[in-house]
Amino acid sequence: MGALLGMSFAMLAVGQSNAQAAITRSEHCNRLSLQLDEAIETKADATQAAQATALQRRASQFCADHKQAQGIRTFANALKLLGVTPDDQGQ
């Protein structure tokens, strides 16, 4: 009985650590948006900045409309346009 109880606690601890490591799609949208802001400021010329900003607006709208998967893809495309690898910690 004691071994069974110990295993239950061990499984519970593993489940909690996985839950803490995962982020929501909304949080991932926010992280990519911040990453894109930084990339626009540091890596973009005027033409790239305009294109990336347009994609950022579209991605933000997707995220606001509960279409986070589309928003995440759009943020990733904008980052790739600037030659930046998207931060995929949320997936």
Accessible surface in RSA format (square Angstrom, percent):
REM  Atomic radii and reference values for relative SASA: ProtOr
REM  Chains: A
REM  Algorithm: Lee & Richards
REM  Probe-radius: 1.40
REM  Slices: 20
REM RES _ NUM      All-atoms   Total-Side   Main-Chain    Non-polar    All polar
REM                ABS   REL    ABS   REL    ABS   REL    ABS   REL    ABS   REL
RES MET A   1   201.00 104.1 152.86 101.2  48.13 114.6 130.97 111.4  70.03  92.8
RES GLY A   2    56.53  69.7   0.00   N/A  56.53  69.7  38.53 105.7  17.99  40.3
RES ALA A   3    81.41  74.9  62.63  96.6  18.78  42.7  74.13 104.4   7.29  19.3
RES LEU A   4   114.71  63.9 111.61  79.8   3.09   7.8 113.13  79.5   1.57   4.2
RES LEU A   5   101.56  56.6  98.67  70.6   2.89   7.3 101.18  71.1   0.38   1.0
RES GLY A   6    38.42  47.4   0.00   N/A  38.42  47.4  31.69  87.0   6.74  15.1
RES MET A   7   116.67  60.4 113.75  75.3   2.92   7.0  84.36  71.7  32.31  42.8
RES SER A   8    57.49  48.6  47.94  64.0   9.55  22.0  29.00  61.8  28.49  39.9
RES PHE A   9   123.57  61.8 118.82  73.6   4.75  12.4 119.29  72.3   4.27  12.2
RES ALA A  10    57.78  53.1  48.00  74.1   9.78  22.2  56.65  79.8   1.13   3.0
RES MET A  11   140.21  72.6 130.23  86.2   9.98  23.8 108.71  92.4  31.50  41.7
RES LEU A  12   104.96  58.5  98.77  70.7   6.19  15.6 104.33  73.3   0.64   1.7
RES ALA A  13    58.78  54.0  50.46  77.9   8.33  18.9  52.90  74.5   5.88  15.6
RES VAL A  14    91.38  60.1  89.56  81.1   1.82   4.4  91.38  79.4   0.00   0.0
RES GLY A  15    40.12  49.5   0.00   N/A  40.12  49.5  33.57  92.1   6.54  14.7
RES GLN A  16   102.05  57.1  98.46  72.0   3.59   8.5  31.28  66.6  70.77  53.7
RES SER A  17    61.50  52.0  53.94  72.0   7.55  17.4  43.83  93.3  17.67  24.7
RES ASN A  18    94.92  65.5  88.47  85.5   6.45  15.5  24.99  60.2  69.92  67.6
RES ALA A  19    73.04  67.2  49.39  76.2  23.64  53.8  58.77  82.8  14.27  37.8
RES GLN A  20   150.71  84.3 119.36  87.2  31.35  74.6  47.77 101.7 102.94  78.1
RES ALA A  21    78.90  72.5  49.37  76.2  29.53  67.2  61.22  86.2  17.68  46.8
RES ALA A  22    73.76  67.8  50.54  78.0  23.22  52.8  60.03  84.5  13.73  36.4
RES ILE A  23    31.97  18.2  14.25  10.6  17.71  42.7  16.97  12.2  15.00  40.7
RES THR A  24    82.25  58.5  74.56  75.6   7.69  18.3  79.18 106.4   3.06   4.6
RES ARG A  25   148.80  62.5 142.98  72.9   5.83  13.9  38.45  52.5 110.36  66.9
RES SER A  26    54.11  45.7  51.16  68.3   2.95   6.8  31.53  67.1  22.58  31.6
RES GLU A  27    80.36  46.1  79.31  60.0   1.05   2.5  29.87  57.8  50.49  41.2
RES HIS A  28     3.06   1.7   3.06   2.1   0.00   0.0   1.76   1.8   1.30   1.5
RES CYS A  29     4.27   3.2   3.77   4.2   0.51   1.2   4.04  10.2   0.24   0.3
RES ASN A  30    94.01  64.8  92.00  88.9   2.00   4.8  22.15  53.3  71.86  69.5
RES ARG A  31    94.56  39.7  88.98  45.4   5.58  13.3  29.71  40.6  64.85  39.3
RES LEU A  32     0.41   0.2   0.41   0.3   0.00   0.0   0.41   0.3   0.00   0.0
RES SER A  33    25.82  21.8  25.82  34.5   0.00   0.0   9.90  21.1  15.92  22.3
RES LEU A  34   123.96  69.0 118.66  84.9   5.30  13.3 119.09  83.6   4.88  13.1
RES GLN A  35    43.81  24.5  36.70  26.8   7.11  16.9  27.61  58.8  16.20  12.3
RES LEU A  36     0.00   0.0   0.00   0.0   0.00   0.0   0.00   0.0   0.00   0.0
RES ASP A  37    57.22  40.1  54.67  54.4   2.56   6.0  19.79  46.6  37.43  37.3
RES GLU A  38   117.09  67.2 113.23  85.7   3.85   9.2  32.12  62.1  84.96  69.4
RES ALA A  39     4.12   3.8   2.04   3.1   2.09   4.8   3.83   5.4   0.29   0.8
RES ILE A  40    32.68  18.6  26.96  20.1   5.72  13.8  26.96  19.4   5.72  15.5
RES GLU A  41   147.31  84.6 108.85  82.3  38.46  91.6  41.61  80.5 105.69  86.3
RES THR A  42    96.32  68.5  58.81  59.6  37.51  89.4  61.36  82.4  34.96  52.8
RES LYS A  43   124.02  60.5  95.75  58.8  28.27  67.3  51.78  46.6  72.24  77.0
RES ALA A  44    27.23  25.0   0.00   0.0  27.23  61.9   1.08   1.5  26.15  69.3
RES ASP A  45    86.50  60.6  74.53  74.2  11.96  28.3  47.50 111.8  38.99  38.9
RES ALA A  46    89.54  82.3  68.10 105.1  21.44  48.8  77.12 108.6  12.42  32.9
RES THR A  47    92.04  65.5  85.64  86.8   6.40  15.2  56.15  75.4  35.89  54.3
RES GLN A  48    54.82  30.7  54.82  40.1   0.00   0.0  10.08  21.5  44.74  33.9
RES ALA A  49    23.56  21.7  23.30  36.0   0.27   0.6  23.56  33.2   0.00   0.0
RES ALA A  50    65.70  60.4  50.70  78.2  15.00  34.1  60.21  84.8   5.49  14.5
RES GLN A  51    89.13  49.8  83.01  60.7   6.12  14.6  33.14  70.5  55.98  42.5
RES ALA A  52     0.00   0.0   0.00   0.0   0.00   0.0   0.00   0.0   0.00   0.0
RES THR A  53    43.79  31.1  43.71  44.3   0.08   0.2  33.82  45.4   9.97  15.1
RES ALA A  54    49.50  45.5  43.52  67.2   5.98  13.6  44.14  62.2   5.36  14.2
RES LEU A  55    42.89  23.9  42.51  30.4   0.38   1.0  42.87  30.1   0.01   0.0
RES GLN A  56    24.61  13.8  24.61  18.0   0.00   0.0   7.90  16.8  16.71  12.7
RES ARG A  57   158.90  66.7 150.80  76.9   8.11  19.3  73.44 100.4  85.47  51.8
RES ARG A  58   137.90  57.9 131.37  67.0   6.53  15.6  52.48  71.7  85.42  51.8
RES ALA A  59     0.00   0.0   0.00   0.0   0.00   0.0   0.00   0.0   0.00   0.0
RES SER A  60    49.06  41.5  43.08  57.5   5.98  13.8  33.41  71.1  15.65  21.9
RES GLN A  61   102.44  57.3 100.03  73.1   2.41   5.7  39.94  85.0  62.50  47.4
RES PHE A  62    43.09  21.6  43.09  26.7   0.00   0.0  43.09  26.1   0.00   0.0
RES CYS A  63    20.36  15.4  13.48  15.0   6.88  16.2  13.75  34.8   6.61   7.1
RES ALA A  64    71.33  65.6  41.34  63.8  29.99  68.2  53.58  75.5  17.75  47.0
RES ASP A  65    68.52  48.0  51.69  51.4  16.83  39.8  15.09  35.5  53.43  53.3
RES HIS A  66   154.54  84.5 132.39  92.0  22.16  56.7  93.71  96.6  60.83  70.8
RES LYS A  67   105.46  51.4  97.41  59.8   8.05  19.2  54.36  48.9  51.10  54.4
RES GLN A  68    27.46  15.4  25.91  18.9   1.55   3.7   1.03   2.2  26.43  20.0
RES ALA A  69    33.06  30.4  28.85  44.5   4.20   9.6  31.61  44.5   1.44   3.8
RES GLN A  70    73.09  40.9  70.86  51.8   2.23   5.3  16.19  34.5  56.90  43.2
RES GLY A  71     0.00   0.0   0.00   N/A   0.00   0.0   0.00   0.0   0.00   0.0
RES ILE A  72    12.53   7.1  12.53   9.3   0.00   0.0  12.53   9.0   0.00   0.0
RES ARG A  73   137.95  57.9 135.49  69.1   2.47   5.9  68.60  93.8  69.35  42.0
RES THR A  74     9.96   7.1   9.35   9.5   0.61   1.5   1.90   2.5   8.06  12.2
RES PHE A  75     2.24   1.1   2.24   1.4   0.00   0.0   2.24   1.4   0.00   0.0
RES ALA A  76    15.73  14.5  15.73  24.3   0.00   0.0  15.73  22.1   0.00   0.0
RES ASN A  77    82.73  57.1  77.32  74.7   5.41  13.0  14.65  35.2  68.09  65.8
RES ALA A  78     0.00   0.0   0.00   0.0   0.00   0.0   0.00   0.0   0.00   0.0
RES LEU A  79     0.00   0.0   0.00   0.0   0.00   0.0   0.00   0.0   0.00   0.0
RES LYS A  80   129.85  63.3 112.09  68.8  17.76  42.3  64.93  58.4  64.93  69.2
RES LEU A  81    68.41  38.1  48.40  34.6  20.01  50.3  56.98  40.0  11.43  30.8
RES LEU A  82    12.21   6.8   0.00   0.0  12.21  30.7   0.95   0.7  11.26  30.3
RES GLY A  83    68.61  84.6   0.00   N/A  68.61  84.6  36.05  98.9  32.56  72.9
RES VAL A  84    22.07  14.5  16.08  14.6   5.99  14.4  20.69  18.0   1.38   3.7
RES THR A  85   115.14  81.9 100.23 101.6  14.91  35.5  67.11  90.1  48.03  72.6
RES PRO A  86    13.47   9.8   8.08   7.4   5.39  19.6   8.08   6.7   5.39  33.5
RES ASP A  87    48.52  34.0  40.65  40.5   7.87  18.6  21.45  50.5  27.07  27.0
RES ASP A  88    80.51  56.4  64.89  64.6  15.62  36.9  23.09  54.3  57.42  57.3
RES GLN A  89   129.35  72.3 100.60  73.5  28.75  68.4  38.50  81.9  90.85  68.9
RES GLY A  90    20.89  25.8   0.00   N/A  20.89  25.8   1.36   3.7  19.54  43.8
RES GLN A  91   152.89  85.5  86.47  63.2  66.41 158.1  64.72 137.8  88.16  66.9
END  Absolute sums over single chains surface
CHAIN  1 A     6243.1       5179.7       1063.5       3624.6       2618.5
END  Absolute sums over all chains
TOTAL          6243.1       5179.7       1063.5       3624.6       2618.5
